[in-house]
Amino acid sequence: MASEPLDLPRIGIATVVAAGLALSLAVAFLRHAQTTPDVGPTSATLEEAGNLLIGAALGLALGGAFAALSVRRGPSVVSGLIVGLLAYVVVLVPVLIVTDDVSVAEDLSLGGLLFLAFLAVPLGACVLVGALVGKGIARLLRQAT
């Protein structure tokens, strides 16, 4: 049994959408964290980092759902996961490296790369949930027509 080929043009479009959503929601959540009062500098930093991660995760989940809804060929959940992975590796990781206050050499050290790989686990889980929700919505829409 041959597997159906992936819908690469739609995966490309969904990757751009997912990256845009992840970046814009991460910035929006970060700006919100910066406007709320904090107890001290440590709590402010933790709140900003948490909100940045939540915004990026939500954007990637929405991008995964969009991918699962928009592909016409191939497995929709796999397409959503590919979109999330591409958006994370091609857009979010370089933005995180450039915008943090750590040197690029330290970011690209073994510890920095392991941290970025560690961040991929919860973000990947969010993409998976988004892709599964998108597949469910697509199935409901097909049944309604």
N, CA, C and O atoms as CSV, one atom per row, in Angstrom:
chain,resi,resn,atom,element,x,y,z
A,1,MET,N,N,0.838,-1.173,0.000
A,1,MET,CA,C,0.000,0.000,0.000
A,1,MET,C,C,0.883,1.236,0.000
A,1,MET,O,O,1.616,1.477,0.959
A,2,ALA,N,N,0.817,2.012,-1.059
A,2,ALA,CA,C,1.625,3.221,-1.180
A,2,ALA,C,C,0.947,4.371,-0.441
A,2,ALA,O,O,-0.270,4.545,-0.505
A,3,SER,N,N,1.754,5.136,0.250
A,3,SER,CA,C,1.173,6.275,0.962
A,3,SER,C,C,0.968,7.428,-0.013
A,3,SER,O,O,1.679,7.566,-1.009
A,4,GLU,N,N,-0.008,8.235,0.301
A,4,GLU,CA,C,-0.351,9.375,-0.531
A,4,GLU,C,C,0.714,10.459,-0.365
A,4,GLU,O,O,1.179,10.687,0.752
A,5,PRO,N,N,1.116,11.140,-1.459
A,5,PRO,CA,C,2.141,12.178,-1.331
A,5,PRO,C,C,1.615,13.380,-0.542
A,5,PRO,O,O,0.415,13.652,-0.511
A,6,LEU,N,N,2.537,14.076,0.082
A,6,LEU,CA,C,2.175,15.260,0.863
A,6,LEU,C,C,1.806,16.418,-0.050
A,6,LEU,O,O,2.281,16.505,-1.182
A,7,ASP,N,N,0.983,17.279,0.437
A,7,ASP,CA,C,0.543,18.476,-0.286
A,7,ASP,C,C,1.534,19.602,0.020
A,7,ASP,O,O,1.250,20.482,0.833
A,8,LEU,N,N,2.693,19.568,-0.636
A,8,LEU,CA,C,3.791,20.479,-0.306
A,8,LEU,C,C,3.462,21.964,-0.458
A,8,LEU,O,O,3.871,22.751,0.396
A,9,PRO,N,N,2.744,22.387,-1.500
A,9,PRO,CA,C,2.427,23.814,-1.574
A,9,PRO,C,C,1.596,24.306,-0.383
A,9,PRO,O,O,1.838,25.393,0.141
A,10,ARG,N,N,0.636,23.516,0.030
A,10,ARG,CA,C,-0.184,23.921,1.184
A,10,ARG,C,C,0.597,23.815,2.493
A,10,ARG,O,O,0.357,24.586,3.422
A,11,ILE,N,N,1.516,22.879,2.571
A,11,ILE,CA,C,2.378,22.797,3.749
A,11,ILE,C,C,3.248,24.045,3.827
A,11,ILE,O,O,3.460,24.584,4.913
A,12,GLY,N,N,3.748,24.502,2.700
A,12,GLY,CA,C,4.555,25.726,2.681
A,12,GLY,C,C,3.768,26.940,3.138
A,12,GLY,O,O,4.250,27.739,3.941
A,13,ILE,N,N,2.556,27.071,2.623
A,13,ILE,CA,C,1.704,28.202,3.021
A,13,ILE,C,C,1.363,28.120,4.503
A,13,ILE,O,O,1.412,29.124,5.213
A,14,ALA,N,N,1.018,26.926,4.968
A,14,ALA,CA,C,0.673,26.749,6.372
A,14,ALA,C,C,1.874,27.008,7.280
A,14,ALA,O,O,1.704,27.476,8.405
A,15,THR,N,N,3.083,26.710,6.808
A,15,THR,CA,C,4.285,26.997,7.594
A,15,THR,C,C,4.450,28.492,7.791
A,15,THR,O,O,4.770,28.944,8.891
A,16,VAL,N,N,4.236,29.257,6.741
A,16,VAL,CA,C,4.321,30.720,6.853
A,16,VAL,C,C,3.251,31.241,7.816
A,16,VAL,O,O,3.526,32.111,8.642
A,17,VAL,N,N,2.046,30.712,7.707
A,17,VAL,CA,C,0.956,31.117,8.604
A,17,VAL,C,C,1.290,30.753,10.050
A,17,VAL,O,O,1.114,31.568,10.955
A,18,ALA,N,N,1.771,29.528,10.265
A,18,ALA,CA,C,2.098,29.085,11.626
A,18,ALA,C,C,3.217,29.925,12.226
A,18,ALA,O,O,3.145,30.309,13.394
A,19,ALA,N,N,4.243,30.211,11.443
A,19,ALA,CA,C,5.347,31.030,11.947
A,19,ALA,C,C,4.870,32.441,12.277
A,19,ALA,O,O,5.256,33.008,13.300
A,20,GLY,N,N,4.033,33.007,11.413
A,20,GLY,CA,C,3.495,34.340,11.683
A,20,GLY,C,C,2.628,34.372,12.926
A,20,GLY,O,O,2.724,35.292,13.737
A,21,LEU,N,N,1.779,33.359,13.073
A,21,LEU,CA,C,0.938,33.284,14.274
A,21,LEU,C,C,1.780,33.096,15.529
A,21,LEU,O,O,1.534,33.745,16.545
A,22,ALA,N,N,2.758,32.223,15.465
A,22,ALA,CA,C,3.596,31.961,16.640
A,22,ALA,C,C,4.359,33.214,17.057
A,22,ALA,O,O,4.414,33.543,18.242
A,23,LEU,N,N,4.944,33.910,16.090
A,23,LEU,CA,C,5.690,35.127,16.426
A,23,LEU,C,C,4.785,36.225,16.953
A,23,LEU,O,O,5.090,36.860,17.962
A,24,SER,N,N,3.674,36.447,16.270
A,24,SER,CA,C,2.806,37.550,16.691
A,24,SER,C,C,2.144,37.270,18.038
A,24,SER,O,O,2.021,38.182,18.855
A,25,LEU,N,N,1.718,36.040,18.289
A,25,LEU,CA,C,1.129,35.728,19.593
A,25,LEU,C,C,2.181,35.741,20.702
A,25,LEU,O,O,1.889,36.151,21.825
A,26,ALA,N,N,3.399,35.296,20.397
A,26,ALA,CA,C,4.466,35.355,21.398
A,26,ALA,C,C,4.761,36.806,21.774
A,26,ALA,O,O,4.930,37.119,22.953
A,27,VAL,N,N,4.823,37.682,20.792
A,27,VAL,CA,C,5.075,39.104,21.073
A,27,VAL,C,C,3.903,39.710,21.832
A,27,VAL,O,O,4.106,40.485,22.767
A,28,ALA,N,N,2.685,39.367,21.442
A,28,ALA,CA,C,1.513,39.913,22.139
A,28,ALA,C,C,1.481,39.469,23.602
A,28,ALA,O,O,1.212,40.280,24.488
A,29,PHE,N,N,1.753,38.190,23.861
A,29,PHE,CA,C,1.764,37.705,25.238
A,29,PHE,C,C,2.923,38.316,26.019
A,29,PHE,O,O,2.785,38.609,27.206
A,30,LEU,N,N,4.070,38.512,25.356
A,30,LEU,CA,C,5.213,39.146,26.008
A,30,LEU,C,C,4.894,40.593,26.377
A,30,LEU,O,O,5.206,41.034,27.483
A,31,ARG,N,N,4.280,41.325,25.467
A,31,ARG,CA,C,3.899,42.727,25.746
A,31,ARG,C,C,2.905,42.796,26.903
A,31,ARG,O,O,2.973,43.704,27.731
A,32,HIS,N,N,1.993,41.847,26.961
A,32,HIS,CA,C,1.045,41.813,28.069
A,32,HIS,C,C,1.779,41.587,29.391
A,32,HIS,O,O,1.472,42.233,30.393
A,33,ALA,N,N,2.738,40.679,29.389
A,33,ALA,CA,C,3.494,40.407,30.615
A,33,ALA,C,C,4.296,41.627,31.053
A,33,ALA,O,O,4.472,41.863,32.248
A,34,GLN,N,N,4.777,42.394,30.092
A,34,GLN,CA,C,5.577,43.573,30.422
A,34,GLN,C,C,4.744,44.710,30.990
A,34,GLN,O,O,5.288,45.618,31.619
A,35,THR,N,N,3.443,44.677,30.783
A,35,THR,CA,C,2.585,45.754,31.282
A,35,THR,C,C,1.955,45.433,32.636
A,35,THR,O,O,1.316,46.300,33.233
A,36,THR,N,N,2.119,44.223,33.125
A,36,THR,CA,C,1.530,43.866,34.418
A,36,THR,C,C,2.548,44.112,35.530
A,36,THR,O,O,3.749,43.956,35.310
A,37,PRO,N,N,2.085,44.492,36.718
A,37,PRO,CA,C,3.020,44.734,37.819
A,37,PRO,C,C,3.627,43.421,38.322
A,37,PRO,O,O,2.982,42.373,38.297
A,38,ASP,N,N,4.872,43.501,38.775
A,38,ASP,CA,C,5.583,42.324,39.255
A,38,ASP,C,C,6.127,42.581,40.652
A,38,ASP,O,O,6.286,43.728,41.072
A,39,VAL,N,N,6.408,41.500,41.360
A,39,VAL,CA,C,6.967,41.588,42.709
A,39,VAL,C,C,8.436,41.987,42.648
A,39,VAL,O,O,8.914,42.749,43.489
A,40,GLY,N,N,9.146,41.471,41.654
A,40,GLY,CA,C,10.566,41.767,41.527
A,40,GLY,C,C,11.082,41.357,40.164
A,40,GLY,O,O,10.317,40.890,39.320
A,41,PRO,N,N,12.381,41.530,39.945
A,41,PRO,CA,C,12.934,41.238,38.616
A,41,PRO,C,C,12.875,39.754,38.249
A,41,PRO,O,O,12.700,39.422,37.077
A,42,THR,N,N,13.015,38.864,39.222
A,42,THR,CA,C,12.951,37.434,38.913
A,42,THR,C,C,11.548,37.032,38.479
A,42,THR,O,O,11.380,36.297,37.506
A,43,SER,N,N,10.546,37.517,39.200
A,43,SER,CA,C,9.176,37.175,38.815
A,43,SER,C,C,8.817,37.791,37.468
A,43,SER,O,O,8.075,37.189,36.692
A,44,ALA,N,N,9.331,38.974,37.185
A,44,ALA,CA,C,9.074,39.602,35.889
A,44,ALA,C,C,9.685,38.779,34.756
A,44,ALA,O,O,9.051,38.565,33.723
A,45,THR,N,N,10.902,38.328,34.955
A,45,THR,CA,C,11.576,37.522,33.934
A,45,THR,C,C,10.852,36.205,33.702
A,45,THR,O,O,10.652,35.792,32.559
A,46,LEU,N,N,10.460,35.547,34.783
A,46,LEU,CA,C,9.746,34.274,34.645
A,46,LEU,C,C,8.389,34.459,33.971
A,46,LEU,O,O,7.976,33.634,33.155
A,47,GLU,N,N,7.698,35.547,34.317
A,47,GLU,CA,C,6.406,35.797,33.681
A,47,GLU,C,C,6.580,36.078,32.193
A,47,GLU,O,O,5.809,35.577,31.374
A,48,GLU,N,N,7.578,36.868,31.839
A,48,GLU,CA,C,7.821,37.163,30.430
A,48,GLU,C,C,8.181,35.901,29.650
A,48,GLU,O,O,7.681,35.687,28.545
A,49,ALA,N,N,9.049,35.067,30.224
A,49,ALA,CA,C,9.445,33.830,29.544
A,49,ALA,C,C,8.257,32.882,29.397
A,49,ALA,O,O,8.071,32.275,28.342
A,50,GLY,N,N,7.460,32.756,30.443
A,50,GLY,CA,C,6.282,31.887,30.364
A,50,GLY,C,C,5.276,32.370,29.344
A,50,GLY,O,O,4.736,31.579,28.571
A,51,ASN,N,N,5.023,33.668,29.340
A,51,ASN,CA,C,4.062,34.205,28.373
A,51,ASN,C,C,4.578,34.085,26.947
A,51,ASN,O,O,3.799,33.839,26.026
A,52,LEU,N,N,5.874,34.257,26.755
A,52,LEU,CA,C,6.462,34.093,25.428
A,52,LEU,C,C,6.271,32.656,24.943
A,52,LEU,O,O,5.909,32.431,23.788
A,53,LEU,N,N,6.512,31.695,25.818
A,53,LEU,CA,C,6.343,30.283,25.459
A,53,LEU,C,C,4.879,29.952,25.189
A,53,LEU,O,O,4.574,29.225,24.244
A,54,ILE,N,N,3.980,30.474,26.002
A,54,ILE,CA,C,2.552,30.217,25.798
A,54,ILE,C,C,2.083,30.798,24.466
A,54,ILE,O,O,1.347,30.143,23.728
A,55,GLY,N,N,2.502,32.015,24.160
A,55,GLY,CA,C,2.115,32.629,22.887
A,55,GLY,C,C,2.630,31.843,21.691
A,55,GLY,O,O,1.896,31.613,20.730
A,56,ALA,N,N,3.901,31.428,21.751
A,56,ALA,CA,C,4.472,30.642,20.656
A,56,ALA,C,C,3.757,29.301,20.525
A,56,ALA,O,O,3.476,28.852,19.414
A,57,ALA,N,N,3.464,28.665,21.651
A,57,ALA,CA,C,2.774,27.369,21.625
A,57,ALA,C,C,1.375,27.496,21.031
A,57,ALA,O,O,0.958,26.665,20.225
A,58,LEU,N,N,0.665,28.527,21.427
A,58,LEU,CA,C,-0.679,28.739,20.890
A,58,LEU,C,C,-0.634,29.016,19.390
A,58,LEU,O,O,-1.458,28.497,18.637
A,59,GLY,N,N,0.321,29.827,18.959
A,59,GLY,CA,C,0.465,30.106,17.529
A,59,GLY,C,C,0.809,28.869,16.727
A,59,GLY,O,O,0.264,28.657,15.643
A,60,LEU,N,N,1.711,28.047,17.250
A,60,LEU,CA,C,2.063,26.805,16.547
A,60,LEU,C,C,0.894,25.831,16.529
A,60,LEU,O,O,0.691,25.131,15.537
A,61,ALA,N,N,0.119,25.774,17.614
A,61,ALA,CA,C,-1.061,24.899,17.635
A,61,ALA,C,C,-2.080,25.348,16.596
A,61,ALA,O,O,-2.647,24.522,15.880
A,62,LEU,N,N,-2.311,26.647,16.513
A,62,LEU,CA,C,-3.241,27.162,15.498
A,62,LEU,C,C,-2.706,26.904,14.091
A,62,LEU,O,O,-3.474,26.596,13.180
A,63,GLY,N,N,-1.393,27.029,13.913
A,63,GLY,CA,C,-0.784,26.730,12.614
A,63,GLY,C,C,-0.914,25.265,12.251
A,63,GLY,O,O,-1.161,24.936,11.091
A,64,GLY,N,N,-0.751,24.373,13.231
A,64,GLY,CA,C,-0.941,22.948,12.978
A,64,GLY,C,C,-2.377,22.620,12.607
A,64,GLY,O,O,-2.631,21.786,11.738
A,65,ALA,N,N,-3.316,23.288,13.278
A,65,ALA,CA,C,-4.738,23.094,12.943
A,65,ALA,C,C,-5.033,23.604,11.545
A,65,ALA,O,O,-5.749,22.958,10.781
A,66,PHE,N,N,-4.478,24.770,11.207
A,66,PHE,CA,C,-4.669,25.323,9.864
A,66,PHE,C,C,-4.116,24.371,8.805
A,66,PHE,O,O,-4.738,24.167,7.763
A,67,ALA,N,N,-2.947,23.791,9.075
A,67,ALA,CA,C,-2.357,22.848,8.121
A,67,ALA,C,C,-3.242,21.626,7.940
A,67,ALA,O,O,-3.483,21.188,6.815
A,68,ALA,N,N,-3.725,21.076,9.049
A,68,ALA,CA,C,-4.577,19.885,8.957
A,68,ALA,C,C,-5.878,20.186,8.226
A,68,ALA,O,O,-6.421,19.322,7.538
A,69,LEU,N,N,-6.376,21.402,8.373
A,69,LEU,CA,C,-7.604,21.793,7.672
A,69,LEU,C,C,-7.373,22.055,6.186
A,69,LEU,O,O,-8.270,21.836,5.372
A,70,SER,N,N,-6.188,22.517,5.832
A,70,SER,CA,C,-6.000,22.996,4.467
A,70,SER,C,C,-5.397,21.974,3.504
A,70,SER,O,O,-5.567,22.113,2.293
A,71,VAL,N,N,-4.700,20.957,4.001
A,71,VAL,CA,C,-4.093,20.004,3.068
A,71,VAL,C,C,-5.160,19.163,2.387
A,71,VAL,O,O,-6.184,18.828,2.984
A,72,ARG,N,N,-4.907,18.831,1.145
A,72,ARG,CA,C,-5.864,18.030,0.377
A,72,ARG,C,C,-5.362,16.617,0.145
A,72,ARG,O,O,-6.151,15.705,-0.104
A,73,ARG,N,N,-4.041,16.430,0.225
A,73,ARG,CA,C,-3.448,15.104,0.011
A,73,ARG,C,C,-2.559,14.772,1.193
A,73,ARG,O,O,-2.012,15.658,1.850
A,74,GLY,N,N,-2.428,13.503,1.446
A,74,GLY,CA,C,-1.535,13.039,2.492
A,74,GLY,C,C,-2.176,13.099,3.864
A,74,GLY,O,O,-3.271,13.639,4.025
A,75,PRO,N,N,-1.495,12.548,4.844
A,75,PRO,CA,C,-2.027,12.538,6.208
A,75,PRO,C,C,-2.013,13.949,6.805
A,75,PRO,O,O,-0.974,14.607,6.853
A,76,SER,N,N,-3.176,14.392,7.253
A,76,SER,CA,C,-3.300,15.765,7.730
A,76,SER,C,C,-2.548,16.012,9.035
A,76,SER,O,O,-1.989,17.092,9.225
A,77,VAL,N,N,-2.525,15.040,9.927
A,77,VAL,CA,C,-1.824,15.230,11.204
A,77,VAL,C,C,-0.313,15.305,10.959
A,77,VAL,O,O,0.375,16.126,11.565
A,78,VAL,N,N,0.195,14.459,10.084
A,78,VAL,CA,C,1.626,14.507,9.754
A,78,VAL,C,C,1.962,15.842,9.110
A,78,VAL,O,O,3.006,16.424,9.404
A,79,SER,N,N,1.093,16.332,8.238
A,79,SER,CA,C,1.311,17.640,7.620
A,79,SER,C,C,1.345,18.732,8.682
A,79,SER,O,O,2.184,19.631,8.617
A,80,GLY,N,N,0.446,18.664,9.653
A,80,GLY,CA,C,0.442,19.643,10.737
A,80,GLY,C,C,1.714,19.593,11.555
A,80,GLY,O,O,2.244,20.636,11.940
A,81,LEU,N,N,2.219,18.386,11.829
A,81,LEU,CA,C,3.471,18.251,12.575
A,81,LEU,C,C,4.660,18.789,11.784
A,81,LEU,O,O,5.549,19.423,12.353
A,82,ILE,N,N,4.680,18.541,10.486
A,82,ILE,CA,C,5.759,19.067,9.646
A,82,ILE,C,C,5.730,20.587,9.657
A,82,ILE,O,O,6.772,21.235,9.761
A,83,VAL,N,N,4.546,21.149,9.550
A,83,VAL,CA,C,4.403,22.611,9.570
A,83,VAL,C,C,4.924,23.180,10.883
A,83,VAL,O,O,5.674,24.156,10.885
A,84,GLY,N,N,4.531,22.576,11.995
A,84,GLY,CA,C,4.989,23.059,13.294
A,84,GLY,C,C,6.494,22.951,13.446
A,84,GLY,O,O,7.135,23.874,13.950
A,85,LEU,N,N,7.064,21.837,13.017
A,85,LEU,CA,C,8.507,21.649,13.097
A,85,LEU,C,C,9.242,22.673,12.238
A,85,LEU,O,O,10.217,23.277,12.685
A,86,LEU,N,N,8.778,22.866,11.015
A,86,LEU,CA,C,9.418,23.840,10.137
A,86,LEU,C,C,9.316,25.260,10.700
A,86,LEU,O,O,10.292,26.010,10.680
A,87,ALA,N,N,8.149,25.622,11.194
A,87,ALA,CA,C,7.977,26.967,11.749
A,87,ALA,C,C,8.891,27.161,12.954
A,87,ALA,O,O,9.455,28.241,13.135
A,88,TYR,N,N,9.042,26.133,13.773
A,88,TYR,CA,C,9.903,26.246,14.952
A,88,TYR,C,C,11.369,26.356,14.543
A,88,TYR,O,O,12.075,27.256,14.998
A,89,VAL,N,N,11.830,25.445,13.688
A,89,VAL,CA,C,13.249,25.388,13.340
A,89,VAL,C,C,13.674,26.554,12.447
A,89,VAL,O,O,14.739,27.134,12.653
A,90,VAL,N,N,12.853,26.898,11.462
A,90,VAL,CA,C,13.257,27.903,10.484
A,90,VAL,C,C,13.011,29.333,10.978
A,90,VAL,O,O,13.740,30.247,10.594
A,91,VAL,N,N,12.005,29.537,11.814
A,91,VAL,CA,C,11.660,30.906,12.218
A,91,VAL,C,C,11.870,31.146,13.710
A,91,VAL,O,O,12.602,32.062,14.085
A,92,LEU,N,N,11.245,30.347,14.565
A,92,LEU,CA,C,11.288,30.638,16.000
A,92,LEU,C,C,12.678,30.488,16.604
A,92,LEU,O,O,13.097,31.344,17.384
A,93,VAL,N,N,13.398,29.437,16.271
A,93,VAL,CA,C,14.731,29.242,16.847
A,93,VAL,C,C,15.665,30.390,16.467
A,93,VAL,O,O,16.324,30.940,17.350
A,94,PRO,N,N,15.751,30.776,15.186
A,94,PRO,CA,C,16.617,31.922,14.881
A,94,PRO,C,C,16.184,33.219,15.585
A,94,PRO,O,O,17.032,34.001,16.017
A,95,VAL,N,N,14.887,33.445,15.698
A,95,VAL,CA,C,14.424,34.652,16.394
A,95,VAL,C,C,14.793,34.589,17.868
A,95,VAL,O,O,15.234,35.588,18.436
A,96,LEU,N,N,14.620,33.433,18.494
A,96,LEU,CA,C,14.999,33.287,19.901
A,96,LEU,C,C,16.498,33.497,20.097
A,96,LEU,O,O,16.911,34.109,21.081
A,97,ILE,N,N,17.311,32.998,19.176
A,97,ILE,CA,C,18.759,33.158,19.283
A,97,ILE,C,C,19.169,34.612,19.117
A,97,ILE,O,O,20.012,35.108,19.864
A,98,VAL,N,N,18.587,35.292,18.156
A,98,VAL,CA,C,18.975,36.678,17.873
A,98,VAL,C,C,18.494,37.642,18.954
A,98,VAL,O,O,19.183,38.614,19.261
A,99,THR,N,N,17.325,37.388,19.533
A,99,THR,CA,C,16.739,38.369,20.444
A,99,THR,C,C,17.074,38.157,21.912
A,99,THR,O,O,16.726,39.007,22.732
A,100,ASP,N,N,17.731,37.068,22.281
A,100,ASP,CA,C,18.048,36.911,23.696
A,100,ASP,C,C,19.328,37.662,24.043
A,100,ASP,O,O,20.026,38.152,23.155
A,101,ASP,N,N,19.630,37.752,25.323
A,101,ASP,CA,C,20.789,38.522,25.757
A,101,ASP,C,C,22.028,37.660,25.978
A,101,ASP,O,O,22.977,38.084,26.637
A,102,VAL,N,N,22.014,36.466,25.432
A,102,VAL,CA,C,23.146,35.545,25.524
A,102,VAL,C,C,23.884,35.583,24.187
A,102,VAL,O,O,23.263,35.813,23.149
A,103,SER,N,N,25.183,35.364,24.198
A,103,SER,CA,C,25.953,35.396,22.952
A,103,SER,C,C,25.526,34.248,22.030
A,103,SER,O,O,25.059,33.202,22.480
A,104,VAL,N,N,25.699,34.475,20.756
A,104,VAL,CA,C,25.328,33.458,19.767
A,104,VAL,C,C,26.163,32.194,19.966
A,104,VAL,O,O,25.659,31.084,19.796
A,105,ALA,N,N,27.432,32.357,20.322
A,105,ALA,CA,C,28.289,31.193,20.556
A,105,ALA,C,C,27.741,30.334,21.697
A,105,ALA,O,O,27.786,29.105,21.633
A,106,GLU,N,N,27.220,30.990,22.746
A,106,GLU,CA,C,26.648,30.238,23.862
A,106,GLU,C,C,25.330,29.583,23.459
A,106,GLU,O,O,25.035,28.466,23.884
A,107,ASP,N,N,24.535,30.278,22.639
A,107,ASP,CA,C,23.286,29.687,22.153
A,107,ASP,C,C,23.551,28.448,21.304
A,107,ASP,O,O,22.786,27.485,21.353
A,108,LEU,N,N,24.627,28.469,20.533
A,108,LEU,CA,C,24.933,27.350,19.640
A,108,LEU,C,C,25.831,26.302,20.285
A,108,LEU,O,O,26.259,25.360,19.619
A,109,SER,N,N,26.118,26.458,21.578
A,109,SER,CA,C,26.870,25.433,22.298
A,109,SER,C,C,25.963,24.232,22.537
A,109,SER,O,O,24.766,24.285,22.258
A,110,LEU,N,N,26.531,23.167,23.048
A,110,LEU,CA,C,25.751,21.955,23.298
A,110,LEU,C,C,24.597,22.230,24.260
A,110,LEU,O,O,23.478,21.768,24.038
A,111,GLY,N,N,24.866,22.977,25.320
A,111,GLY,CA,C,23.812,23.297,26.293
A,111,GLY,C,C,22.696,24.131,25.691
A,111,GLY,O,O,21.520,23.891,25.965
A,112,GLY,N,N,23.058,25.110,24.872
A,112,GLY,CA,C,22.042,25.943,24.229
A,112,GLY,C,C,21.189,25.164,23.252
A,112,GLY,O,O,19.974,25.348,23.190
A,113,LEU,N,N,21.830,24.290,22.487
A,113,LEU,CA,C,21.079,23.471,21.529
A,113,LEU,C,C,20.187,22.453,22.238
A,113,LEU,O,O,19.081,22.161,21.781
A,114,LEU,N,N,20.675,21.917,23.357
A,114,LEU,CA,C,19.839,20.998,24.127
A,114,LEU,C,C,18.624,21.716,24.712
A,114,LEU,O,O,17.533,21.149,24.776
A,115,PHE,N,N,18.814,22.961,25.135
A,115,PHE,CA,C,17.687,23.735,25.640
A,115,PHE,C,C,16.651,23.974,24.539
A,115,PHE,O,O,15.450,23.846,24.777
A,116,LEU,N,N,17.115,24.321,23.339
A,116,LEU,CA,C,16.186,24.530,22.222
A,116,LEU,C,C,15.481,23.221,21.854
A,116,LEU,O,O,14.306,23.233,21.488
A,117,ALA,N,N,16.187,22.106,21.949
A,117,ALA,CA,C,15.553,20.806,21.695
A,117,ALA,C,C,14.533,20.491,22.788
A,117,ALA,O,O,13.470,19.933,22.513
A,118,PHE,N,N,14.864,20.853,24.032
A,118,PHE,CA,C,13.933,20.653,25.146
A,118,PHE,C,C,12.662,21.481,24.936
A,118,PHE,O,O,11.564,21.009,25.231
A,119,LEU,N,N,12.802,22.715,24.425
A,119,LEU,CA,C,11.628,23.548,24.144
A,119,LEU,C,C,10.758,22.957,23.043
A,119,LEU,O,O,9.553,23.204,22.999
A,120,ALA,N,N,11.365,22.180,22.158
A,120,ALA,CA,C,10.605,21.586,21.056
A,120,ALA,C,C,9.600,20.550,21.554
A,120,ALA,O,O,8.614,20.280,20.869
A,121,VAL,N,N,9.824,19.973,22.713
A,121,VAL,CA,C,8.917,18.930,23.216
A,121,VAL,C,C,7.536,19.499,23.552
A,121,VAL,O,O,6.547,19.010,23.006
A,122,PRO,N,N,7.418,20.522,24.436
A,122,PRO,CA,C,6.071,21.044,24.706
A,122,PRO,C,C,5.462,21.746,23.497
A,122,PRO,O,O,4.249,21.696,23.290
A,123,LEU,N,N,6.306,22.402,22.698
A,123,LEU,CA,C,5.772,23.062,21.507
A,123,LEU,C,C,5.274,22.027,20.499
A,123,LEU,O,O,4.245,22.232,19.856
A,124,GLY,N,N,5.996,20.924,20.359
A,124,GLY,CA,C,5.555,19.842,19.473
A,124,GLY,C,C,4.258,19.213,19.941
A,124,GLY,O,O,3.409,18.844,19.130
A,125,ALA,N,N,4.105,19.092,21.261
A,125,ALA,CA,C,2.853,18.551,21.798
A,125,ALA,C,C,1.687,19.481,21.466
A,125,ALA,O,O,0.594,19.015,21.143
A,126,CYS,N,N,1.914,20.774,21.543
A,126,CYS,CA,C,0.860,21.735,21.195
A,126,CYS,C,C,0.511,21.654,19.715
A,126,CYS,O,O,-0.656,21.752,19.338
A,127,VAL,N,N,1.528,21.474,18.881
A,127,VAL,CA,C,1.277,21.325,17.442
A,127,VAL,C,C,0.474,20.066,17.181
A,127,VAL,O,O,-0.442,20.076,16.358
A,128,LEU,N,N,0.802,18.982,17.868
A,128,LEU,CA,C,0.064,17.728,17.698
A,128,LEU,C,C,-1.399,17.899,18.084
A,128,LEU,O,O,-2.290,17.444,17.367
A,129,VAL,N,N,-1.644,18.542,19.198
A,129,VAL,CA,C,-3.037,18.787,19.616
A,129,VAL,C,C,-3.750,19.647,18.576
A,129,VAL,O,O,-4.891,19.360,18.214
A,130,GLY,N,N,-3.090,20.695,18.094
A,130,GLY,CA,C,-3.689,21.549,17.071
A,130,GLY,C,C,-3.997,20.782,15.796
A,130,GLY,O,O,-5.063,20.958,15.206
A,131,ALA,N,N,-3.064,19.928,15.366
A,131,ALA,CA,C,-3.281,19.143,14.145
A,131,ALA,C,C,-4.425,18.149,14.319
A,131,ALA,O,O,-5.212,17.938,13.396
A,132,LEU,N,N,-4.519,17.540,15.496
A,132,LEU,CA,C,-5.630,16.610,15.747
A,132,LEU,C,C,-6.970,17.344,15.766
A,132,LEU,O,O,-7.961,16.838,15.240
A,133,VAL,N,N,-7.006,18.520,16.364
A,133,VAL,CA,C,-8.235,19.320,16.362
A,133,VAL,C,C,-8.592,19.730,14.937
A,133,VAL,O,O,-9.756,19.670,14.541
A,134,GLY,N,N,-7.585,20.148,14.166
A,134,GLY,CA,C,-7.833,20.520,12.769
A,134,GLY,C,C,-8.354,19.354,11.951
A,134,GLY,O,O,-9.253,19.521,11.127
A,135,LYS,N,N,-7.790,18.166,12.176
A,135,LYS,CA,C,-8.281,16.976,11.467
A,135,LYS,C,C,-9.729,16.676,11.854
A,135,LYS,O,O,-10.540,16.326,10.997
A,136,GLY,N,N,-10.056,16.814,13.145
A,136,GLY,CA,C,-11.430,16.592,13.595
A,136,GLY,C,C,-12.400,17.588,12.985
A,136,GLY,O,O,-13.504,17.219,12.585
A,137,ILE,N,N,-11.992,18.853,12.913
A,137,ILE,CA,C,-12.849,19.871,12.307
A,137,ILE,C,C,-13.030,19.591,10.826
A,137,ILE,O,O,-14.134,19.733,10.301
A,138,ALA,N,N,-11.961,19.194,10.146
A,138,ALA,CA,C,-12.058,18.872,8.718
A,138,ALA,C,C,-13.005,17.701,8.490
A,138,ALA,O,O,-13.788,17.706,7.539
A,139,ARG,N,N,-12.935,16.709,9.352
A,139,ARG,CA,C,-13.832,15.550,9.235
A,139,ARG,C,C,-15.281,15.977,9.433
A,139,ARG,O,O,-16.161,15.534,8.695
A,140,LEU,N,N,-15.538,16.831,10.419
A,140,LEU,CA,C,-16.906,17.318,10.662
A,140,LEU,C,C,-17.413,18.141,9.484
A,140,LEU,O,O,-18.584,18.041,9.116
A,141,LEU,N,N,-16.542,18.951,8.894
A,141,LEU,CA,C,-16.954,19.761,7.741
A,141,LEU,C,C,-17.270,18.887,6.530
A,141,LEU,O,O,-18.209,19.173,5.787
A,142,ARG,N,N,-16.489,17.818,6.327
A,142,ARG,CA,C,-16.768,16.906,5.206
A,142,ARG,C,C,-18.099,16.172,5.413
A,142,ARG,O,O,-18.839,15.943,4.456
A,143,GLN,N,N,-18.398,15.808,6.656
A,143,GLN,CA,C,-19.651,15.104,6.935
A,143,GLN,C,C,-20.853,16.026,6.776
A,143,GLN,O,O,-21.937,15.570,6.413
A,144,ALA,N,N,-20.672,17.326,7.045
A,144,ALA,CA,C,-21.771,18.278,6.956
A,144,ALA,C,C,-22.131,18.579,5.507
A,144,ALA,O,O,-23.248,19.021,5.235
A,145,THR,N,N,-21.213,18.352,4.568
A,145,THR,CA,C,-21.519,18.669,3.167
A,145,THR,C,C,-21.994,17.466,2.403
A,145,THR,O,O,-22.292,17.568,1.213
